[in-house]
């Protein structure tokens, strides 16, 4: 299986410094104390983690649905990653997933079961398990 890479650089002190990151495919951006802990422009590690969780969950849910005999038309996942001050430092405390899917011929009960199993089994969720609370709101479009 492949190993993916990314790099990051930080210049200066924590509160006034700036950083940039770049993935091997060119995905990149800049970040700062303000973009991470306040509302300043720029990206942050939590946005990247949320994007990873949303992408992974959508793919894994598609696979779970297909394995159960259903062909999804669309899966839209929003992930919201929260960082909070805990003690003297900061900790990523939660990931909220909101999923809307269109899956012909599937009832909501079965959809909820597959979505819950996906939350437990997708690789990014598994990496976060035990450290970050993951909550799921899954809606099946009618």
ROMARVO-168706 format. One line per field, with one value per residue (C-alpha): residue number from 0; residue in one letter; chain; x, y, z. Coordinates in Angstrom, 2 decimals, decimal comma. Example, Ala and Ser with C-alpha at 12.3 -4.5 7.8 and 13.67 -1.06 7.14 Angstrom:
<nodes>
resi c(0 1) $
resn c(A S) $
chain c(A A) $
east c(12,30 13,67) $
north c(-4,50 -1,06) $
up c(7,80 7,14) $
</nodes>
This chain:
<nodes>
resi c(0 1 2 3 4 5 6 7 8 9 10 11 12 13 14 15 16 17 18 19 20 21 22 23 24 25 26 27 28 29 30 31 32 33 34 35 36 37 38 39 40 41 42 43 44 45 46 47 48 49 50 51 52 53 54 55 56 57 58 59 60 61 62 63 64 65 66 67 68 69 70 71 72 73 74 75 76 77 78 79 80 81 82 83 84 85 86 87 88 89 90 91 92 93 94 95 96 97 98 99 100 101 102 103 104 105 106 107 108 109 110 111 112 113 114 115 116 117 118 119 120 121 122 123 124 125 126 127 128 129 130 131 132 133 134 135 136 137 138 139 140 141) $
resn c(X X X X X X X X X X X X X X X X X X X X X X X X X X X X X X X X X X X X X X X X X X X X X X X X X X X X X X X X X X X X X X X X X X X X X X X X X X X X X X X X X X X X X X X X X X X X X X X X X X X X X X X X X X X X X X X X X X X X X X X X X X X X X X X X X X X X X X X X X X X X X X) $
chain c(A A A A A A A A A A A A A A A A A A A A A A A A A A A A A A A A A A A A A A A A A A A A A A A A A A A A A A A A A A A A A A A A A A A A A A A A A A A A A A A A A A A A A A A A A A A A A A A A A A A A A A A A A A A A A A A A A A A A A A A A A A A A A A A A A A A A A A A A A A A A A A) $
east c(0,00 1,24 2,62 1,58 3,76 3,43 5,79 5,34 7,53 7,12 8,98 9,06 7,47 4,16 1,87 3,48 5,01 3,69 3,70 3,03 2,33 2,36 1,25 2,92 0,13 0,42 -2,31 -1,04 -1,67 -0,47 -1,41 -0,75 -1,72 -4,61 -5,92 -5,70 -7,00 -8,86 -10,71 -7,79 -7,47 -5,55 -5,75 -4,94 -4,30 -7,88 -9,25 -6,94 -7,97 -11,65 -11,08 -9,33 -12,17 -14,89 -13,16 -12,35 -15,83 -17,52 -15,39 -15,81 -19,58 -19,76 -17,89 -20,09 -23,24 -21,99 -21,00 -24,56 -25,93 -26,84 -25,49 -25,19 -25,93 -24,24 -22,68 -21,97 -20,04 -19,19 -16,70 -16,21 -13,04 -12,86 -9,70 -10,01 -7,77 -7,35 -5,20 -2,04 -2,27 -4,65 -6,37 -8,51 -11,61 -14,29 -15,18 -18,80 -19,83 -22,94 -23,70 -26,40 -26,69 -28,90 -29,14 -32,00 -33,87 -32,36 -34,47 -33,32 -32,83 -30,34 -28,69 -28,14 -26,59 -24,17 -23,29 -22,60 -20,39 -18,54 -17,90 -16,22 -14,30 -13,09 -9,29 -9,24 -11,96 -9,96 -6,85 -8,81 -10,67 -9,97 -8,59 -11,34 -15,09 -16,72 -20,42 -22,45 -25,68 -26,61 -29,54 -30,84 -32,38 -35,85) $
north c(0,00 3,54 6,00 9,62 12,58 16,23 18,88 21,89 24,84 27,31 30,60 32,74 32,48 30,82 33,85 36,00 33,31 31,88 28,48 26,73 23,14 21,19 17,69 15,53 16,25 20,02 20,53 23,33 26,47 28,79 28,95 31,01 31,21 33,45 31,04 28,15 29,60 32,72 33,78 35,01 34,05 30,92 27,21 25,07 21,44 20,95 21,90 19,34 16,68 17,46 17,18 13,84 12,52 13,72 12,23 8,94 8,55 9,22 6,60 4,05 4,58 4,02 0,76 -0,33 0,41 -1,50 -4,46 -4,49 -4,55 -0,87 1,55 5,08 7,94 10,57 10,94 14,40 14,55 17,61 17,15 19,76 19,35 21,15 22,12 23,33 24,47 21,56 22,18 23,99 22,98 22,36 19,16 18,14 17,06 16,24 15,55 16,07 14,33 15,35 13,01 13,26 10,36 9,35 5,57 4,13 1,23 1,59 2,14 4,48 1,77 -0,14 3,12 4,14 0,74 0,99 4,62 3,74 0,82 3,14 5,61 2,81 1,34 4,07 4,43 8,08 7,44 4,46 6,63 9,13 6,52 6,75 10,29 12,29 12,05 11,38 12,15 11,26 12,66 10,67 11,56 9,44 11,55 10,46) $
up c(0,00 -0,70 1,82 1,30 2,25 3,15 4,42 6,67 7,53 10,39 10,72 13,83 17,24 18,03 18,05 15,35 13,16 9,93 8,38 5,13 4,17 0,95 0,08 -2,53 -5,05 -4,64 -2,05 0,13 2,05 4,75 8,40 11,50 15,14 14,05 11,41 13,85 17,10 15,94 12,79 10,68 7,02 6,16 6,74 9,77 10,71 11,88 8,45 6,87 9,36 8,71 4,96 5,43 7,59 5,19 2,15 3,87 5,34 1,98 0,22 3,01 3,13 -0,62 -0,18 2,72 0,75 -2,29 -0,09 1,25 -2,31 -2,76 -5,37 -3,95 -6,32 -4,14 -0,71 0,69 3,96 6,04 8,86 11,58 13,64 17,00 18,87 22,46 25,28 27,66 30,70 29,67 26,02 23,16 22,09 19,14 21,04 18,50 14,91 13,87 10,67 8,76 5,88 3,23 0,82 -2,06 -2,28 -4,35 -2,77 0,71 3,84 6,59 9,23 7,07 6,01 9,64 10,39 7,47 8,29 11,95 10,92 8,54 11,36 13,30 10,39 8,07 8,31 9,43 12,04 13,25 13,60 15,73 17,80 21,50 21,21 19,50 19,99 16,62 16,24 13,17 11,75 8,67 6,44 3,61 0,86 -0,18) $
</nodes>
